[in-house]
Structure formats: C-alpha cells, structure tokens
Amino acid sequence: MSFFPGKDPAPGDARASDAVAQLIVPRSVDLGGFQVHRALPSGQPRMVGPFIFFDHFGPAVLRTGDGIDVRPHPHIGLATVTYLFDGEIVHRDSLGNAMPIRPGAVNWMTAGRGIAHSERTAAERRSGGEKLHGLQLWVALPAADEEMAPAFAHTAAADIPEHDADGMRLRVVAGRLHGLHSPVATAWDTLFADVRLEAGTILPLDAEHEERALYVIAGEIEIGGEQYGPERLLVLRPGDSITVRAVSDAHIAVVGGAAMDGPRHIWWNFVSSRKDRIDAAKADWKAGRFGLVPGDTVEFIPLPE
C-alpha cells in the first residue's frame, strides 16, 4: 500500500550533528482528510538496513463518510509492515487473509514472488470521528528470498514485548533492543521499535545494529547537542553509540538492521535486485496474472503509465 501519490522525495537538509549522518526532511502531501510524510526512499540513502520505504500518515480525524480505500494492488520482492497508533484498517490479500489492523498489532505481509492486497476502512467505522495515525514500512527481502512464496503473519499487540518504566515506553516491534526480543519473524537482521519518552528521559542506543535511523513522530529530541522536531528522519552514523534525550514529551520510531546484500530497484509497488524482474511484474499485473483478493474483486489500481 501507498497513500502517497507522488515521486520519491529529494534528500533533506544536510545539517547534522556528529552522531547524525543525514537529516531527511520527508516530502508531504495533503490527501484532504490527512497528511502523508514519506521519508524513504530518498536520494541518499535509498535504504536503512532492509527498510526501503517509510511513510508516516496522520494523525487525523476522518469526517463522516471518509475512510481509507486502497484498492487491490500488487507487490513483489518485499514485506509490507503496517503499524497503527490510532484507528483501524482492514487488510485483505490474494491468499485469502482478511484481518483488521489495530493499534499496536503487526501485519507483516511477505510479497515474495507476488501478492495482491487491499486496505480499507470498514463501513461501520465511517460515521465520523474515526482517528487514523500510523506507519507503513516496506522491508526488502534478501536476494535469495525474493522469489519465495507469499505469506502473511499477524502478531497481536499483547504479544509485542514492552518496557514501560522510568519515563519510557519501549515496544520492540521487530528484532531486538534493550533485552527485548520481538516474536515477529523476519528474513533479514531487522530493527523496528516504537518509543515514547517523557520530557528529560534518556534513550541510549548502542552500535549493535549496522544501520540505524530515528524518525520523530511527535515532540522534540536532542542528539549530540542538536535538537530535532517532528517529521524528520535522522540516519545515524554506523558504529557510534548515541544518547537520545527527550526535550519535550516525544514519540519516535527506531528502524534499521544489517545493510542489505546489494542494491535494490524500486518502481511503484515492486522491489527487486533485478530490473528485468520488475518489468516482468509490470506485465503480469497489466495482464491480470496476479491473484484476485477475495472479498474485494470489483475494482483494482491499474498499472501506472
């Protein structure tokens, strides 16, 4: 899924502290009922660990009759990760899965050699006042697994490990951090954490993960004497242990992992280490060779021209 109807953003402001290798200012669009901020892919870097796509949408309160309606569309060569802070989105895919995504839970859809899915707001949640806020991330697959069978895994919010004490609420959505290990299975060394800090609280980050970035969802943080506000992606220098201090009450996402095993090409909803594979996926979607999405077969998103 992508709500964002535009091209990839240009690199952001290059100003950075010693600990921050790059500051990316996301490109933002207003879709009428809510805003979407896209931090990845950027000009440089294209990825942070396996993360090749990073969208932050909301927070918003939807009007009566409004909702999310991302029609059936295809993916290859990646896993999509939808993580909500508020609201609900119903996921359906060509494997026959139908699952509401709710705050704190994880829907991890592995496209592999090809899958189609849709994401919508249920009819009963369109009466007005519905909140919507979350992240949509794409994780590239290892080259050896790009053609694996598609799969879907849902992990309930109650099963995500959490530390909530001393002014910090840390949830490890994928990978490991500060002694917490997520049960979410990944194909590559991956880190994704949801962190809320009270003003003055410190979050130490060691250099265990090869590549790391912080996205400021809300509030203000300080790293190395520099302060950063909302809607900024801070790509950290490899090998440095750093300290994040909350200047105000803050909400951040930590993403990263091992550097990928080679570059990736991304076009529309397709990711691959091979350009010819993306060309084949284009032809397959145009010719209707992806599976239908049960319960959502009336419409679809056509291949962009």
MODAZI-V402127 format. One line per field, one symbol per residue. ss: DSSP state (H for helix, E for strand, C for the rest). phi: phi as a letter, one per 40 degrees, with the letter a starting at -180 (. if undefined). burial: # if it has 24 or more other C-alpha atoms within 12 Angstrom, else .. Layout:
ss=???
phi=???
burial=???
This chain:
ss=CCCCCCCCCCCCCCCCCCCEEEEEECEEEECCCCEEEEEECCCCCCCECCEEEEEEEEEEEECCCCCCEEEEEEEECEEEEEEEEECEEEEEECCCCEEEEECCCEEEEECCCCEEEEEECCHHHCCCCEEEEEEEEEEECCHHHCCCCCEEEEECHHHCCEEEECCEEEEEEECEECCEECCCCCCCCEEEEEEEECCCCEEEECCCCCEEEEEEEECCEEECCEEECCCEEEEECCCCCEEEEECCCEEEEEEEECCCCCCCEEECCEEECCHHHHHHHHHHHHCCCCCCCCCCCCCECCCCC
phi=.acccaccccdcdccacccbcabbcccbbbcgcabbbbcbcbdaccbbfccbaabbbgcabccdgcacbccdababgabcbbbbcagabccbaccgcbaccbdgcbbbbccfciababaaccdcbbchgccaaibbbbbccddcbcbcccaabbbcdccccabbafgbbbbccagbafgcbccccbcadbbabbbbbcdgcbbcbccdccbaabbccagbbbbfgbbbccgbbbccccgccbbbbccbdbbbbbbihcdcchcbcbafbbbacbcccccccdcccccgccccbdgabcbaccccc
burial=####...##.##...#..##########....##########..##################...##############################.##########################..##...##############.###..########..###.....###########..##################..###.#..################...############...###################..###########...##..##.##....####..#...##....
